[in-house]
Amino acid sequence: MTIPTDPLPPEVLAAVQRGNKIEAIKLMRQLTGLGLKEAKDAVEASPQHAELGQGSPGEVRRSGSMGWVLLALVIAALVGYFLVRGRG
């Protein structure tokens, strides 16, 4: 079977947009009758998948939690500074 070059079916596209690649592949298999490899290749080759920054195999996605850690450290430093300054 060949890999579809059309846009992904709406259900598959919704799963891709939620970041659930496994669900998208499962749906692609159910809706098109493709095998596992063909469905995976179709999802990964789609423009929608690439737009979400998921196009490179082996790419590690970052959750963005490092920004929150940095913000917490800055707030803690400011609180500490004002506590020490208030005592002197």
C-alpha positions as CSV (number, residue, x, y, z in Angstrom):
1,M,0.0,0.0,0.0
2,T,1.3,3.5,-0.7
3,I,1.5,6.3,1.7
4,P,-1.3,8.9,1.2
5,T,0.0,12.3,0.1
6,D,-3.3,14.1,1.0
7,P,-3.8,16.0,4.2
8,L,-4.4,13.8,7.2
9,P,-8.0,12.8,8.1
10,P,-9.5,15.3,10.6
11,E,-9.4,12.7,13.5
12,V,-5.7,12.0,12.8
13,L,-4.9,15.7,12.5
14,A,-6.6,16.4,15.9
15,A,-4.4,13.8,17.5
16,V,-1.3,15.3,15.9
17,Q,-2.2,18.7,17.1
18,R,-2.7,17.4,20.7
19,G,0.8,16.0,20.4
20,N,-0.4,12.4,20.6
21,K,1.6,10.8,17.8
22,I,0.7,7.2,18.9
23,E,-3.0,7.9,18.8
24,A,-2.6,9.6,15.4
25,I,-0.9,6.5,14.0
26,K,-3.5,4.2,15.5
27,L,-6.3,6.3,14.0
28,M,-4.5,6.5,10.6
29,R,-4.4,2.7,10.6
30,Q,-8.0,2.3,11.4
31,L,-9.3,4.9,9.0
32,T,-7.1,4.0,6.0
33,G,-6.2,0.3,6.5
34,L,-2.5,1.1,6.3
35,G,0.1,-1.1,8.0
36,L,2.0,0.2,11.1
37,K,5.0,1.5,9.2
38,E,3.0,3.1,6.4
39,A,0.7,4.9,8.9
40,K,3.7,6.1,11.0
41,D,5.5,7.3,7.8
42,A,2.3,9.1,6.7
43,V,1.8,10.9,10.0
44,E,5.5,11.9,10.2
45,A,5.6,13.0,6.6
46,S,2.5,15.2,7.0
47,P,3.0,19.0,6.9
48,Q,0.9,19.3,10.1
49,H,3.4,17.1,12.0
50,A,6.4,19.1,10.8
51,E,4.6,22.4,11.7
52,L,4.5,21.3,15.3
53,G,8.2,20.8,15.4
54,Q,8.0,17.0,15.5
55,G,9.5,16.4,12.1
56,S,13.0,15.3,13.0
57,P,13.4,11.7,14.0
58,G,15.2,11.4,17.3
59,E,14.5,15.0,18.2
60,V,13.9,15.5,22.0
61,R,11.1,17.8,22.8
62,R,11.4,20.2,25.7
63,S,8.5,20.7,28.0
64,G,9.4,24.3,28.9
65,S,9.6,23.7,32.6
66,M,13.1,25.1,32.8
67,G,11.6,28.6,32.5
68,W,9.4,28.0,35.6
69,V,12.4,26.8,37.5
70,L,14.4,29.9,36.6
71,L,11.4,32.1,37.6
72,A,11.2,30.4,41.0
73,L,14.9,30.9,41.6
74,V,14.7,34.6,40.7
75,I,11.7,35.1,43.0
76,A,13.4,33.2,45.9
77,A,16.5,35.4,45.4
78,L,14.4,38.6,45.5
79,V,12.6,37.4,48.6
80,G,15.9,36.6,50.3
81,Y,17.4,39.9,49.4
82,F,14.4,41.9,50.8
83,L,14.4,39.8,54.0
84,V,18.1,40.4,54.6
85,R,17.9,44.0,53.7
86,G,14.9,44.6,56.0
87,R,17.0,43.3,59.0
88,G,19.9,45.7,58.5
